[in-house]
Amino acid sequence: VTIFIMLLLADSCTPGLIASTWFLLSPFFLEALCCWPILSSCHPKVDPVDLMDTFTRIGFDPDTFNDETYATGCVICLSDFAASHDIVLAPCAAGRHVFHEQCLLGW
């Protein structure tokens, strides 16, 4: 993208350099234009509420919310977890990222 912008803004390049740059970059632009409809349809849009329903709910326990097993607070709103909060575990590889459910929905 940077090279494309520089090429459009170039005023001191020789015509041969501009032509060869277009020649070299054209396959990438064509691929992007041709594949975009295919790639965008491969990943259907998911409603965040439906996605959140698949996350694991975790009850608050001060022994596990100690910054070793799980964080003591939500990194979105920066407030500490409590027993009255709805806490969800994000399905990531680390398996330790917890958030308030409402914070994650709005994020």
C-alpha positions, 0 to 999 in steps of 0.5 A: 500500500505504501509503494502504491501511494508513493507511486501515485504521489511521485513526480520525480520518477522517470516514466520507465520507473513508473511503468515498471513499478505498475507492471510489477505491482499489477498482479497484486492489485488484480489478486486483491480485487478478484479475491476480495468477494471470495474472502469476505464471504468465507467469514460470515458475520457473527452476532456478538451476543451469540458469540458471547454465549459460547464463552465459558462463564467463571464464578468469582473466587478470590483464590483463583483471581489472584493475577496468577491463575486469572487477573484480579480485574477487567482490563477493559474497564480496569475495575476489580472482579467481584462475586456479583459480576458476570465474568467470561473466559475468552477462548484464546490459546492462553486460556487466562483472559477474563473480562466482564461480560458487558465490557467484552460485548461493548468492546 
